Amino acid sequence: MSLLSEFREFAVKGNAFDLAVGVIIGAAFGKIVDSMVGDLIMPFVSALVGGKVDFSNMYLLLGTLPDGIANNLDAIKKAGVPVFAYGSFLTILINFILLAFVIFMLVRYLGRLKAKFVAEEAAAPPAPPPAAEVLLAEIRDELKRRPA
C-alpha cells in the first residue's frame, strides 16, 4: 500500500475530520474562555484585591529604562529593553485553569448523562416480540406436544 493511499484511507476514515472539528471548536472555545477571564472574572479579582489590577501589564525591568520611554510594557518592549513580563503569563495561566475546569465539568456532566441513559436502557423491559413470532412459537409448541 502506497503512502498516498494510506493517507487517503486515514483521512476518509473520519479520524482527520473529527480532529479538525475538535480543533475548530477548541479555538472558538478558547476565545470564549479569554472573554470570560478578561470581561467577567478579572474585574472581580481586581475588586477583591482592592483596585484595578491588570495582570497583562505587570512586569519587571531587567535593564535600565532610557529617557523618554513611557513606563508602559509595549513601549518598553519596542525600545528593546529586557523585561520579565510575568503578567501575561499569569493571564494565560488563569485562562488555562479555567478552561481545564470548564472541560472537566463538561466531561463530568456528559459522563453522568451517559451513565443515566445506559441505566435507563438496562432497566427498560425488552420490547414484546412481534405477533407473528408469538404465533409461530405457539405452533411450534403445539407440534412438540403432539405424538409423532
Z-matrix of the N, CA and C atoms (Angstrom, degrees):
N
C 1 1.448
C 2 1.525 1 108.37
N 3 1.321 2 116.47 1 128.01
C 4 1.461 3 120.34 2 -177.02
C 5 1.528 4 110.26 3 -76.19
N 6 1.300 5 114.98 4 162.67
C 7 1.460 6 121.41 5 -179.26
C 8 1.528 7 110.96 6 -61.31
N 9 1.332 8 116.74 7 -41.01
C 10 1.454 9 120.50 8 -179.33
C 11 1.528 10 111.77 9 -64.92
N 12 1.319 11 117.03 10 -41.63
C 13 1.471 12 119.31 11 179.67
C 14 1.529 13 111.16 12 -70.01
N 15 1.340 14 117.37 13 -34.96
C 16 1.467 15 120.09 14 175.54
C 17 1.522 16 110.73 15 -63.50
N 18 1.345 17 115.84 16 -42.40
C 19 1.463 18 119.57 17 179.32
C 20 1.517 19 110.38 18 -64.91
N 21 1.341 20 117.72 19 -42.90
C 22 1.462 21 121.19 20 178.84
C 23 1.520 22 110.39 21 -60.27
N 24 1.337 23 116.72 22 -42.84
C 25 1.471 24 120.23 23 178.49
C 26 1.524 25 111.17 24 -62.99
N 27 1.337 26 116.88 25 -41.32
C 28 1.463 27 121.15 26 178.56
C 29 1.521 28 110.91 27 -63.30
N 30 1.330 29 117.04 28 -45.53
C 31 1.461 30 121.21 29 -176.91
C 32 1.524 31 111.56 30 -68.20
N 33 1.319 32 117.23 31 -34.42
C 34 1.459 33 120.44 32 -177.69
C 35 1.529 34 111.20 33 -79.00
N 36 1.317 35 118.51 34 -25.37
C 37 1.462 36 121.53 35 -179.10
C 38 1.516 37 112.43 36 -56.98
N 39 1.278 38 117.59 37 -30.11
C 40 1.460 39 120.04 38 -178.42
C 41 1.509 40 112.15 39 115.82
N 42 1.326 41 118.37 40 -16.34
C 43 1.460 42 119.91 41 -179.22
C 44 1.526 43 111.16 42 -61.71
N 45 1.326 44 116.29 43 -43.69
C 46 1.461 45 119.57 44 -178.64
C 47 1.527 46 110.41 45 -67.94
N 48 1.322 47 116.87 46 -38.96
C 49 1.460 48 119.86 47 179.04
C 50 1.522 49 110.85 48 -66.32
N 51 1.328 50 117.46 49 -42.84
C 52 1.466 51 120.75 50 178.04
C 53 1.521 52 110.61 51 -61.22
N 54 1.330 53 115.99 52 -41.48
C 55 1.459 54 120.56 53 178.96
C 56 1.523 55 110.95 54 -64.33
N 57 1.329 56 117.03 55 -43.34
C 58 1.468 57 120.68 56 179.67
C 59 1.526 58 111.04 57 -62.72
N 60 1.316 59 116.90 58 -43.23
C 61 1.462 60 120.33 59 178.20
C 62 1.530 61 109.79 60 -62.42
N 63 1.325 62 117.03 61 -42.08
C 64 1.467 63 120.72 62 178.98
C 65 1.520 64 112.20 63 -62.30
N 66 1.324 65 117.09 64 -40.67
C 67 1.466 66 120.62 65 179.81
C 68 1.521 67 110.43 66 -66.43
N 69 1.325 68 117.01 67 -42.41
C 70 1.471 69 120.49 68 -179.14
C 71 1.525 70 110.14 69 -65.44
N 72 1.316 71 116.83 70 -46.03
C 73 1.467 72 120.03 71 179.06
C 74 1.528 73 110.10 72 -64.96
N 75 1.326 74 116.93 73 -39.00
C 76 1.462 75 120.45 74 178.13
C 77 1.518 76 112.49 75 -62.19
N 78 1.332 77 116.84 76 -39.69
C 79 1.472 78 119.83 77 178.29
C 80 1.523 79 110.64 78 -65.02
N 81 1.322 80 116.19 79 -43.29
C 82 1.467 81 119.64 80 178.50
C 83 1.524 82 110.49 81 -65.69
N 84 1.316 83 116.96 82 -40.18
C 85 1.458 84 121.26 83 179.46
C 86 1.526 85 110.40 84 -65.09
N 87 1.335 86 116.41 85 -36.44
C 88 1.460 87 120.53 86 177.44
C 89 1.521 88 111.97 87 -61.90
N 90 1.335 89 116.69 88 -38.38
C 91 1.467 90 119.98 89 177.41
C 92 1.522 91 110.88 90 -66.22
N 93 1.325 92 115.95 91 -37.52
C 94 1.462 93 119.55 92 177.92
C 95 1.523 94 110.22 93 -63.70
N 96 1.325 95 116.51 94 -43.61
C 97 1.469 96 119.95 95 179.84
C 98 1.525 97 110.59 96 -66.60
N 99 1.343 98 118.07 97 -38.79
C 100 1.465 99 120.15 98 176.48
C 101 1.524 100 110.81 99 -58.88
N 102 1.327 101 116.06 100 -44.38
C 103 1.461 102 119.72 101 178.60
C 104 1.521 103 110.70 102 -65.84
N 105 1.325 104 117.02 103 -40.34
C 106 1.462 105 120.59 104 -179.85
C 107 1.531 106 110.18 105 -61.71
N 108 1.325 107 116.14 106 -43.00
C 109 1.463 108 119.50 107 -179.75
C 110 1.525 109 110.69 108 -68.75
N 111 1.347 110 116.84 109 -50.36
C 112 1.457 111 120.14 110 -175.05
C 113 1.517 112 114.40 111 -71.08
N 114 1.334 113 116.34 112 -36.49
C 115 1.460 114 119.89 113 -172.69
C 116 1.525 115 114.33 114 -99.52
N 117 1.330 116 117.97 115 -25.15
C 118 1.459 117 120.00 116 -175.53
C 119 1.526 118 113.72 117 -112.64
N 120 1.319 119 117.63 118 -44.36
C 121 1.468 120 119.92 119 -172.57
C 122 1.531 121 112.24 120 -88.06
N 123 1.342 122 117.05 121 -44.75
C 124 1.463 123 119.00 122 -176.14
C 125 1.533 124 113.13 123 -62.16
N 126 1.333 125 120.39 124 -34.22
C 127 1.477 126 117.14 125 174.66
C 128 1.530 127 112.60 126 -61.68
N 129 1.337 128 117.27 127 -36.70
C 130 1.475 129 119.63 128 176.75
C 131 1.526 130 111.20 129 -67.92
N 132 1.334 131 116.25 130 -39.22
C 133 1.469 132 119.49 131 177.40
C 134 1.523 133 109.25 132 -62.89
N 135 1.323 134 116.88 133 -42.40
C 136 1.468 135 120.46 134 178.50
C 137 1.525 136 111.02 135 -61.79
N 138 1.333 137 116.78 136 -41.64
C 139 1.470 138 120.37 137 179.56
C 140 1.525 139 110.88 138 -66.08
N 141 1.328 140 117.65 139 -38.47
C 142 1.462 141 121.16 140 179.28
C 143 1.519 142 111.88 141 -67.26
N 144 1.321 143 116.67 142 -37.72
C 145 1.452 144 120.88 143 -178.70
C 146 1.526 145 110.72 144 -74.31
N 147 1.320 146 116.98 145 -22.80
C 148 1.460 147 119.51 146 176.52
C 149 1.503 148 113.40 147 101.83
N 150 1.273 149 117.48 148 39.23
C 151 1.460 150 119.96 149 177.91
C 152 1.513 151 109.90 150 155.42
N 153 1.317 152 114.73 151 178.59
C 154 1.459 153 119.45 152 -179.52
C 155 1.519 154 109.14 153 -74.75
N 156 1.314 155 115.51 154 115.70
C 157 1.458 156 121.13 155 177.63
C 158 1.512 157 107.53 156 -114.90
N 159 1.320 158 115.06 157 119.98
C 160 1.455 159 120.54 158 177.73
C 161 1.517 160 107.18 159 -115.79
N 162 1.327 161 116.13 160 99.33
C 163 1.462 162 120.11 161 -177.47
C 164 1.520 163 112.14 162 -60.68
N 165 1.327 164 117.87 163 -33.92
C 166 1.461 165 120.05 164 -174.74
C 167 1.528 166 112.29 165 -66.13
N 168 1.319 167 118.84 166 -18.54
C 169 1.457 168 121.29 167 -179.22
C 170 1.535 169 111.84 168 -107.42
N 171 1.313 170 117.73 169 20.04
C 172 1.471 171 120.97 170 176.96
C 173 1.528 172 108.65 171 -93.74
N 174 1.332 173 115.57 172 132.24
C 175 1.462 174 119.93 173 -176.97
C 176 1.519 175 110.02 174 -159.80
N 177 1.323 176 114.96 175 166.13
C 178 1.465 177 122.88 176 172.68
C 179 1.522 178 107.69 177 -123.49
N 180 1.314 179 116.21 178 129.50
C 181 1.457 180 119.62 179 176.33
C 182 1.521 181 109.22 180 -74.19
N 183 1.318 182 116.58 181 133.03
C 184 1.459 183 120.99 182 177.15
C 185 1.530 184 110.81 183 -104.04
N 186 1.284 185 116.14 184 -0.47
C 187 1.459 186 121.89 185 177.72
C 188 1.518 187 108.30 186 -138.89
N 189 1.316 188 115.46 187 -168.87
C 190 1.463 189 119.32 188 178.54
C 191 1.518 190 109.12 189 -94.69
N 192 1.304 191 114.74 190 144.62
C 193 1.456 192 121.78 191 -179.14
C 194 1.528 193 108.36 192 -85.54
N 195 1.345 194 116.77 193 117.96
C 196 1.479 195 118.92 194 179.60
C 197 1.526 196 111.29 195 -65.85
N 198 1.327 197 115.44 196 157.33
C 199 1.469 198 120.72 197 178.87
C 200 1.522 199 109.71 198 -65.40
N 201 1.303 200 115.85 199 142.36
C 202 1.453 201 121.07 200 175.95
C 203 1.521 202 113.94 201 88.09
N 204 1.337 203 118.32 202 -1.71
C 205 1.460 204 121.50 203 178.41
C 206 1.526 205 108.13 204 -96.91
N 207 1.315 206 115.34 205 128.95
C 208 1.461 207 119.94 206 179.18
C 209 1.520 208 109.41 207 -67.13
N 210 1.313 209 115.38 208 148.98
C 211 1.470 210 120.51 209 178.79
C 212 1.533 211 108.46 210 -80.75
N 213 1.330 212 113.69 211 68.19
C 214 1.450 213 122.43 212 -175.51
C 215 1.529 214 107.07 213 -136.35
N 216 1.305 215 117.52 214 136.93
C 217 1.468 216 121.15 215 -174.65
C 218 1.515 217 112.13 216 -58.44
N 219 1.320 218 117.76 217 -43.83
C 220 1.471 219 119.60 218 -179.47
C 221 1.524 220 111.40 219 -63.40
N 222 1.331 221 116.95 220 -43.70
C 223 1.457 222 120.76 221 -179.95
C 224 1.526 223 111.01 222 -65.65
N 225 1.324 224 116.66 223 -38.74
C 226 1.466 225 120.67 224 -179.83
C 227 1.521 226 110.34 225 -66.41
N 228 1.337 227 117.39 226 -41.79
C 229 1.471 228 120.62 227 178.20
C 230 1.526 229 110.99 228 -64.77
N 231 1.350 230 116.96 229 -40.48
C 232 1.471 231 120.50 230 178.77
C 233 1.519 232 111.42 231 -64.39
N 234 1.329 233 116.03 232 -32.00
C 235 1.471 234 120.10 233 178.86
C 236 1.527 235 111.71 234 -75.92
N 237 1.322 236 117.47 235 -11.04
C 238 1.461 237 120.71 236 178.02
C 239 1.517 238 114.32 237 82.89
N 240 1.305 239 117.04 238 16.00
C 241 1.462 240 121.26 239 178.45
C 242 1.530 241 108.08 240 -79.15
N 243 1.337 242 117.27 241 131.22
C 244 1.469 243 118.38 242 178.61
C 245 1.531 244 110.63 243 -65.08
N 246 1.330 245 114.60 244 133.15
C 247 1.452 246 119.87 245 -175.54
C 248 1.524 247 108.86 246 -141.55
N 249 1.316 248 115.24 247 141.27
C 250 1.468 249 122.75 248 177.26
C 251 1.527 250 106.36 249 -100.62
N 252 1.349 251 116.79 250 96.13
C 253 1.470 252 122.30 251 -173.28
C 254 1.518 253 109.75 252 -91.88
N 255 1.311 254 117.00 253 79.22
C 256 1.464 255 120.87 254 -177.45
C 257 1.528 256 112.55 255 -78.15
N 258 1.318 257 118.77 256 -17.67
C 259 1.456 258 121.97 257 -179.92
C 260 1.517 259 112.60 258 -65.72
N 261 1.320 260 116.49 259 -40.67
C 262 1.463 261 119.96 260 177.50
C 263 1.520 262 110.02 261 -63.08
N 264 1.321 263 116.41 262 -40.60
C 265 1.465 264 120.48 263 178.12
C 266 1.529 265 110.57 264 -62.94
N 267 1.336 266 117.06 265 -42.75
C 268 1.468 267 119.86 266 179.13
C 269 1.533 268 111.20 267 -61.20
N 270 1.323 269 117.18 268 -40.61
C 271 1.464 270 120.74 269 179.11
C 272 1.526 271 110.24 270 -63.91
N 273 1.314 272 117.05 271 -45.55
C 274 1.471 273 120.71 272 179.51
C 275 1.527 274 110.42 273 -65.69
N 276 1.322 275 117.53 274 -37.52
C 277 1.466 276 121.17 275 178.04
C 278 1.531 277 110.72 276 -64.48
N 279 1.327 278 116.94 277 -43.15
C 280 1.471 279 120.06 278 177.66
C 281 1.528 280 109.98 279 -63.49
N 282 1.335 281 116.73 280 -41.79
C 283 1.467 282 120.29 281 176.46
C 284 1.527 283 111.13 282 -57.83
N 285 1.327 284 116.48 283 -44.96
C 286 1.464 285 120.63 284 -178.66
C 287 1.527 286 110.92 285 -64.28
N 288 1.310 287 116.93 286 -44.96
C 289 1.475 288 120.07 287 -178.98
C 290 1.530 289 110.32 288 -62.38
N 291 1.328 290 116.25 289 -43.88
C 292 1.466 291 119.21 290 177.97
C 293 1.521 292 111.67 291 -64.79
N 294 1.317 293 117.25 292 -43.07
C 295 1.462 294 120.80 293 178.11
C 296 1.521 295 110.97 294 -61.22
N 297 1.319 296 117.31 295 -45.19
C 298 1.462 297 121.03 296 178.95
C 299 1.522 298 110.70 297 -62.54
N 300 1.328 299 117.47 298 -40.18
C 301 1.462 300 120.54 299 179.31
C 302 1.521 301 111.61 300 -66.37
N 303 1.336 302 116.99 301 -43.83
C 304 1.462 303 120.23 302 179.47
C 305 1.523 304 110.54 303 -63.86
N 306 1.318 305 118.01 304 -41.77
C 307 1.474 306 121.08 305 177.92
C 308 1.521 307 109.97 306 -65.28
N 309 1.331 308 117.34 307 -40.31
C 310 1.463 309 120.59 308 177.03
C 311 1.520 310 110.90 309 -59.33
N 312 1.332 311 116.53 310 -45.91
C 313 1.458 312 120.10 311 179.80
C 314 1.529 313 111.32 312 -64.49
N 315 1.329 314 117.10 313 -38.76
C 316 1.460 315 121.27 314 178.75
C 317 1.523 316 110.88 315 -64.88
N 318 1.324 317 117.39 316 -46.61
C 319 1.467 318 120.96 317 179.19
C 320 1.521 319 110.19 318 -64.82
N 321 1.310 320 116.92 319 -38.95
C 322 1.466 321 121.30 320 178.50
C 323 1.531 322 110.80 321 -62.46
N 324 1.334 323 116.27 322 -45.85
C 325 1.460 324 121.11 323 179.38
C 326 1.527 325 110.99 324 -64.16
N 327 1.331 326 116.72 325 -45.40
C 328 1.463 327 119.77 326 179.83
C 329 1.527 328 111.36 327 -64.65
N 330 1.324 329 117.81 328 -35.34
C 331 1.462 330 120.96 329 176.10
C 332 1.517 331 111.94 330 -63.39
N 333 1.328 332 115.71 331 -43.67
C 334 1.477 333 119.39 332 177.70
C 335 1.523 334 111.37 333 -65.78
N 336 1.329 335 116.34 334 -40.04
C 337 1.453 336 120.85 335 178.87
C 338 1.528 337 110.78 336 -63.87
N 339 1.322 338 116.11 337 -42.28
C 340 1.465 339 120.57 338 178.85
C 341 1.527 340 110.25 339 -64.88
N 342 1.327 341 117.21 340 -43.40
C 343 1.467 342 120.60 341 179.07
C 344 1.524 343 110.54 342 -62.45
N 345 1.319 344 117.07 343 -37.21
C 346 1.468 345 121.12 344 179.18
C 347 1.527 346 110.00 345 -63.97
N 348 1.334 347 117.05 346 -44.99
C 349 1.460 348 120.29 347 -179.68
C 350 1.523 349 111.54 348 -67.72
N 351 1.320 350 117.56 349 -37.33
C 352 1.469 351 120.62 350 178.19
C 353 1.523 352 109.57 351 -65.44
N 354 1.338 353 117.16 352 -41.18
C 355 1.466 354 120.84 353 178.70
C 356 1.524 355 110.92 354 -65.53
N 357 1.325 356 117.26 355 -39.64
C 358 1.465 357 120.31 356 178.55
C 359 1.524 358 111.37 357 -65.36
N 360 1.325 359 117.10 358 -39.06
C 361 1.462 360 120.45 359 178.94
C 362 1.520 361 110.87 360 -67.16
N 363 1.336 362 116.00 361 -38.48
C 364 1.463 363 119.64 362 -179.69
C 365 1.527 364 110.75 363 -70.45
N 366 1.324 365 118.02 364 -33.54
C 367 1.460 366 121.54 365 -177.47
C 368 1.530 367 112.38 366 -82.31
N 369 1.316 368 117.44 367 -19.62
C 370 1.462 369 120.15 368 -178.08
C 371 1.529 370 110.07 369 -69.24
N 372 1.325 371 117.44 370 136.31
C 373 1.460 372 119.24 371 178.49
C 374 1.525 373 109.77 372 -68.04
N 375 1.322 374 115.39 373 148.68
C 376 1.462 375 117.32 374 179.89
C 377 1.528 376 110.36 375 -65.07
N 378 1.303 377 115.37 376 150.74
C 379 1.462 378 120.36 377 -179.60
C 380 1.532 379 109.05 378 -67.85
N 381 1.322 380 118.19 379 141.84
C 382 1.468 381 119.64 380 178.94
C 383 1.526 382 110.33 381 -64.83
N 384 1.339 383 115.66 382 146.67
C 385 1.470 384 117.87 383 -179.44
C 386 1.528 385 109.99 384 -67.36
N 387 1.311 386 116.87 385 156.97
C 388 1.464 387 119.93 386 178.51
C 389 1.534 388 110.70 387 -62.01
N 390 1.309 389 115.65 388 155.60
C 391 1.472 390 121.53 389 -177.38
C 392 1.523 391 111.60 390 -58.61
N 393 1.309 392 117.96 391 -35.01
C 394 1.470 393 120.54 392 -179.55
C 395 1.516 394 110.71 393 -64.30
N 396 1.332 395 117.37 394 -39.90
C 397 1.457 396 120.18 395 179.04
C 398 1.532 397 110.89 396 -67.06
N 399 1.322 398 117.05 397 -39.00
C 400 1.464 399 120.98 398 178.08
C 401 1.528 400 109.49 399 -62.50
N 402 1.322 401 117.37 400 -45.01
C 403 1.459 402 121.66 401 179.47
C 404 1.518 403 111.14 402 -62.98
N 405 1.315 404 117.29 403 -42.76
C 406 1.469 405 120.71 404 178.90
C 407 1.530 406 110.82 405 -65.05
N 408 1.318 407 117.56 406 -37.67
C 409 1.463 408 120.25 407 178.22
C 410 1.526 409 110.32 408 -65.57
N 411 1.326 410 118.27 409 -39.56
C 412 1.466 411 121.40 410 177.74
C 413 1.529 412 110.84 411 -64.24
N 414 1.329 413 116.48 412 -41.93
C 415 1.470 414 120.09 413 178.05
C 416 1.517 415 110.17 414 -62.99
N 417 1.331 416 117.08 415 -43.44
C 418 1.461 417 121.37 416 178.99
C 419 1.532 418 110.67 417 -60.51
N 420 1.324 419 116.22 418 -47.26
C 421 1.463 420 120.08 419 -179.73
C 422 1.525 421 111.37 420 -63.07
N 423 1.334 422 117.73 421 -38.60
C 424 1.467 423 121.20 422 178.56
C 425 1.522 424 110.54 423 -66.01
N 426 1.321 425 116.85 424 -38.88
C 427 1.476 426 119.75 425 178.38
C 428 1.520 427 111.60 426 -67.04
N 429 1.335 428 117.81 427 -33.73
C 430 1.465 429 120.69 428 178.58
C 431 1.538 430 110.84 429 -68.33
N 432 1.334 431 117.40 430 -33.04
C 433 1.464 432 121.15 431 -178.73
C 434 1.539 433 112.70 432 -74.77
N 435 1.293 434 118.48 433 -27.70
C 436 1.477 435 120.70 434 -178.49
C 437 1.514 436 110.38 435 -71.92
N 438 1.303 437 115.38 436 142.50
C 439 1.481 438 116.55 437 176.78
C 440 1.521 439 110.12 438 -71.73
N 441 1.281 440 114.63 439 149.94
C 442 1.460 441 120.35 440 -177.10
C 443 1.495 442 114.18 441 -74.29
